[in-house]
Amino acid sequence: MSDKLNLLLDKIESLIKKVENLQEINNTLKSENKQLKIELTKFSKTNQSLELASSDKTELIKTRLISILSRLDQLEEITS
């Protein structure tokens, strides 16, 4: 009976060590996950800024092209 209890205690100790190891791994992964979320948020904000800047430039180019086309139409009318 004593051998069985010792074996059981050994198994329990082994399981406790495994659980502790898994807890350490889990804490490490949680920390890494938190850092990755922070980086993702930064990238997302940067991407949004770039999209806004691109949209503004696109709108500016569109306005300039419309202006050029309008001037070309005026020149056509004058030369016709």
Residue pairs with C-beta under 8 A, 6 or more apart in sequence:
none
